[in-house]
Amino acid sequence: MLWLHAIVFFRVGPIMALFPGFGERQVPVRVKLVLSLAFTAVVAPAAQSHVDPGAAADLTLGWIIIAETATGLMIGLGLRLFLLALQTAGSMAAQATSLSQILGSAGATPLPAIGHVLTMGGIALAMILKLHVHVAYMVIATYAIFPVGELPDAGAASQWGIAQVAGSFSLAFSLAAPFVLISVLYNLTLGIINRAMPQMMVVFVGAPVITAGGLVLLFLLAPVMLGLWGAALQEFIANPFGSR
């Protein structure tokens, strides 16, 4: 029984280290360790049918640690990329609306204010959607795909990783698209006004407009952005190794 829980812990530990919310830098290491042990206690009984401690005992401990840690890191990175998508979308939106320097270093990770709002909202939404419960089911299902002691295929893992990174940036740009569009229209309008009235200081007129517009857009679009992000996250958890 101890060997079974140790094998599961080697895969669960990296996932919890990258888990959105539980794996943040603000969470103490001891809390992460306790969460990893609790998560292991949840996953191990259900994964017992896929884990053969007797067969795993024939492998060297170092190889089991390497294989299980690599699998856990791959799953954890797939989850972490969704949080990075929110942070990237917030940075793009803040840069487009001239709000990139307000409270830029309020947290452990330097982010604009919009990035902090979206990130904290995304973590809260993930907890409301019971992300940890669905991830437990997903981890149990991965034992049928990646047996204990076997490294993921390098070619398939690289293609999967490239697809996830591309999907993360695509999701980030989709979420920040309204802010970018407003920024383009704003700059075009300022250019036209400046050509029509060169003596007018358009920057003093336009800066408050784009700042207020960015805040209003954030107020109106944040629920929609988080809803789309939550739907994409649930789709990934339901089919983590399929096409997205």
DOTOR-660257 format. One record per residue (C-alpha): x, y, z. Coordinates in steps of 0.05 Angstrom, whole numbers, padded with zeros to 5 digits, always signed. Each point is the difference from the previous one (the first is absolute). Layout:
N
XYZ/...
//
This chain:
244
+00000+00000+00000/+00057+00048+00016/+00034-00017-00066/-00066+00013-00038/-00008+00069+00032/+00074+00016-00013/-00008-00016-00074/-00063+00044-00005/+00035+00056+00038/+00056+00003-00051/-00052+00017-00053/-00045+00043+00043/+00055+00043+00030/+00020+00036-00065/-00073+00011-00017/-00013+00034+00066/+00062+00043-00008/-00029+00028-00064/-00073-00003+00019/-00037+00066-00011/-00014+00029+00069/+00034-00053+00042/+00066+00007-00037/+00008+00075+00006/+00063+00030+00029/-00040+00032+00056/-00020-00069+00026/+00052-00026+00051/+00039-00063-00018/-00027-00037+00060/-00071+00013-00021/+00016-00026-00070/+00030-00063+00031/-00062-00012+00042/-00044+00011-00061/+00042-00049-00040/-00006-00053+00054/-00076+00011+00004/-00006-00003-00075/+00041-00064+00000/-00047-00031+00052/-00059+00017-00045/+00031-00027-00065/+00036-00062+00026/-00061-00044+00016/-00032+00014-00068/+00065-00010-00037/+00016-00065+00035/-00027-00041-00057/+00048+00034-00048/+00061-00003+00046/+00034-00067+00014/+00048+00012+00057/+00031-00069-00010/+00017+00014-00073/+00023+00071+00018/+00046-00029+00053/+00039-00034-00055/+00020+00068-00027/+00052+00043+00031/-00025+00055+00046/+00037+00054-00039/-00033-00020-00066/-00069+00000+00032/+00012+00070+00028/+00023+00025-00067/-00057-00031-00040/-00055+00020+00048/+00027+00070+00011/+00004+00011-00076/-00072-00021-00008/-00023+00044+00057/+00039+00059-00027/-00032-00008-00068/-00070-00001+00030/+00016+00058+00047/+00028+00043-00056/-00063-00012-00041/-00041+00028+00058/+00049+00057+00014/-00003+00024-00072/-00073+00020+00011/+00020+00047+00057/+00056+00027-00044/-00051+00013-00054/-00039+00044+00048/+00064+00037+00020/+00019+00011-00072/-00070+00025-00018/+00003+00048+00059/+00068+00026-00022/-00024+00010-00071/-00063+00035+00022/+00038+00045+00049/+00052+00019-00052/-00055+00016-00051/-00038+00045+00049/+00060+00035+00033/-00013-00034+00066/+00063-00043+00001/+00036+00037+00057/-00056+00006+00051/+00016-00046+00059/+00048-00036-00046/+00038-00035+00056/-00055-00013+00050/+00012-00075+00002/+00057-00049-00002/-00005-00003-00076/+00007+00070-00033/-00066+00010-00036/-00043+00059-00020/-00062+00015+00040/-00046-00032-00052/+00043-00062+00001/-00007-00005+00076/-00075+00008-00004/-00008-00053-00054/+00048-00048+00034/-00033+00004+00068/-00069-00004-00033/+00023-00062-00039/+00026-00035+00062/-00064+00015+00037/-00041-00025-00058/+00042-00064-00004/-00013-00013+00074/-00075+00013-00009/-00001-00049-00058/+00034-00052+00046/+00062-00004-00043/+00036-00043+00052/-00055-00053-00003/+00002-00004-00076/+00075-00002-00001/-00001-00059+00048/-00043-00038-00050/+00048+00021-00055/+00061-00024+00038/-00033-00067+00013/-00015-00007-00075/+00072+00015-00019/+00023-00065+00030/-00035-00037-00056/+00036+00044-00051/+00069+00004+00033/+00016-00063+00040/+00044+00004+00061/+00074+00003-00017/-00008+00017-00073/+00021+00068-00027/-00048+00034-00048/+00020-00006-00073/+00046+00059-00016/-00029+00014-00069/-00072-00002+00022/+00015+00040+00063/+00036+00055-00040/-00057+00005-00049/-00050+00003+00057/+00041+00054+00035/+00005+00043-00062/-00075-00006-00010/-00013+00021+00072/+00046+00060-00004/-00031+00022-00066/-00069-00010+00029/+00019+00041+00062/+00023+00060-00042/-00061-00007-00045/-00046+00001+00060/+00038+00060+00030/-00007+00040-00064/-00073-00019-00007/-00014+00025+00070/+00038+00065-00010/-00026+00012-00071/-00053+00053+00020/+00053+00042+00036/+00048-00005-00059/-00056+00020-00048/-00020+00060+00043/+00074+00020+00003/+00006-00002-00076/-00063+00041-00009/+00024+00050+00053/+00067+00010-00034/-00032+00008-00069/-00049+00051+00028/+00056+00039+00033/+00039+00000-00065/-00059+00027-00039/-00013+00054+00052/+00073+00019+00002/+00001+00008-00076/-00063+00042+00002/+00022+00044+00058/+00077-00001+00007/-00001+00053+00054/-00043-00042+00046/+00036-00043+00053/-00038-00064-00015/+00040-00040+00051/-00029+00040+00058/-00069-00013-00026/+00009-00072-00021/+00038-00028+00060/-00059+00006+00049/-00047-00028-00053/+00040-00063-00013/+00012-00011+00075/-00074+00008+00017/-00019-00042-00060/+00047-00055+00023/-00030-00001+00070/-00071-00001-00028/+00018-00056-00048/+00031-00040+00057/-00064+00010+00041/-00043-00024-00057/+00043-00055-00030/+00033-00032+00061/-00058-00048+00013/-00002-00020-00074/+00076-00009-00002/+00000-00043+00062/-00059-00040-00025/+00036-00016-00066/+00064-00017+00039/-00038-00046+00047/-00033-00036-00058/+00068-00011-00033/+00029-00025+00065/-00057-00050+00010/+00009-00023-00072/+00074-00013+00013/-00014-00039+00064/-00052-00042-00035/+00048-00018-00057/+00071+00021+00020/+00038-00038-00053/-00047+00011-00058/+00000+00056-00051/-00024+00068+00025/
//
